Amino acid sequence: MEQHLWSLTNTENLTTLEYKLHQNSPNPFSRSTIIKYQLPEPANIILRIYNSQGLLIDSFEKEHPTSGTFALEWDDRSLAAGVYIVTMETEGFFEVKKLLKIEGEK
C-alpha cells in the first residue's frame, strides 16, 4: 500500500451531538480533498479509503482526546480518476461516503 498525505486540523471545539462523516469537499476533486467528521465524545477513529474494486488503498487512525469537528486533507495525485469510497469507523458507529476523482494535475 502506498503512503498518501494526510493533514489533520481541528476545525471546531464546539460540542457536537452525533457522530458524522461529512461529504468530502471538493467533490469531485483532482489533487486533494477535505474529509470532515465530527465526534460527540473522545474516540478512536479509523478512516479507510477503497477503490471501486473494494481494495483498501489508504487508511488513517487517530485517538481523539476531545469531541469536536475535525478536517483531514487527503492528497493523492498518483491515483487514477474514478470512484473511491471513504469509511469512518468508531466503536458503535460506521458511515460511508463516495469520492469522485477526476483527471487533473499530477
N, C-alpha and C positions, 0 to 999 in steps of 0.2 A: 504494500500500500504506500503510495507517495505521500510525502508531507505537504500540507497545504497551510496557508497562512490564516490564523485565527487571531482576531484582535478584540478583546473584551472591554466593554465600558459599562458602568452602572449609570443608567440614564435618569433614574428617579429613585429616591429613598422613600417615596410615599408608600403607605400601607396599601397593599393590593388584597383583594378579596378572593381571588381564584388563581389557579394555575392556568397559564395560557401561553400557547405558541402563536405568535403573530405571523401573518403572511410576510415573506421577505420583501425588501424594497431596495432597489427597483426590481420589478419582476415583469417582463424578462430583464436579464442582466447580461452584460458581455464580459466584464472583467471581474467585478466583485459585487457582493450584495450584502445587505444588512439583515441579520436574523435577530428579531427581538423576542423576548419571552419574559413572563412575569411569574413571581413566586410569592405566595401569601405568607410564607414562613421560611426559615432556613431550610435548605435542601441540597442534596447531591443531585445534579442533573447530568444527563448524558444526551448529547445531540449526535445524531448519526446521519450521514448523507449517503444515499444509494443511487446507483444509476438506474436506467429504465429496465435493465435485466435483473434487478434486485441485488446486485453485488455492492457490498459496502465499499465506498471509496474514501471516506473520511469520518472521523469521529472527534468529539470534544467532550471532556468530562471535567466538571468543576463542582467543588463543595462550596456552597454559598452560606456564609455565617449569618446573613441578614436577608430579610424579604426585600422585594423591590422589582423594578423593571430593568432588564439588562439587554444590551445590544452587542452582537458579535458581528464583526465584518469578516466575511469569508471570501477569500481571494484565491481563485484558481484559474489562471489563464491557460493552463495546459489541457483543460477539459474540452471535449468536443461539444458543439452545440447539441442541445437535446433537452429532454425532460429528466429532472432529478427529483428525488424525494428526500425531505428532511424530517426526522422524527425527534421528538423530545420525550424523554422518559425520566420520571422520578418515582419514588415509592408511591404507588397507588394512582399514578397519572401517566397517560400516554396520548400523544397527539401527533398528527401527520400533516404536512403541507407539501405542495408541489412547487418546484422551482423550474423556471424555464431559462436555459442558457442559449443565447443567440451568438452568431459569429460576430467578432469584434477584434480589437487589437489584442495581440498576444504579448 
